Amino acid sequence: CSLPPVSGMCRAYFPRWYFNPATSLCEKFIYGGCGGNDNSFDRPEECYKRCKSVNLKSVISVTCCNFVTL
């Protein structure tokens, strides 16, 4: 949980989550499909369960507001 996110050498596009010890939050990054490290999770809930006890409200606040302006 203290390792930085690693996208890996491949070029796939898999949204993943890593624990950022500086912010104590699980943050989204893009995983390329190969390589990487153990600080990579399919869902933010898995990240928090493994790396820090936090309530669901914190998970929602991290994932709620990804808007694109056209």
N, C-alpha and C positions, 0 to 999 in steps of 0.2 A: 504493500500500500504506500510505500514511500518512493517507489520508482517513478520516473517520468513516463508519460504516455509515449509509446513507440508505434508508429504507423506501419512499420515493416517495409520490406523491399517490393512486395507485390503491389499491383495497381487496382485491386478490387475496391469497393466502396461499402464498407460495413460500419454503420454507426456503433460505437462502443462507448463505455464509460470507464473513467479512471478516477481514483481518489487523489485529490490535490491536497497534500498536507499543509500547504501555505494558507489555504482557505477553509480547510476541513469540510470540503464539499466534494461530491462526485460530479465530475464534469464530462461533457461529451467530447469525443474526438473521433476521427475517421481511421479505421483499421484497414490496411491493404490486403489482409488475408493470409499472410505468412510472416514468421518471425514474431517479434513483440516480446512481452514479458508478462509476469503474473499480475500486474496492475491493469487488467483489462477485463471488463465485464459486459455481458450482453444487456443487462438492465441496471438502472440506477439502484434498484432495491437490493440486488446482489452485491453491488459495490458497497453500499452502506452496511449491509449485514456482515460483510467480511471485514470492513475497515473501520467502521465507527457506528456506534448505536445512535440513531437519529430517528425522529418521528416522520411519518408520512408527509406531514405538512412541508418539511424541508425538501423532500423529494419533489413534491408538486411545484414548489417555488423555483426549483432549478429547471424544470422541464416545461413550464407553462407558457413561456413568452417568446417563442422563436417565430417572429413574424417577418415576412418579406414584403417590402414596399415595391409596387410595380409602377 
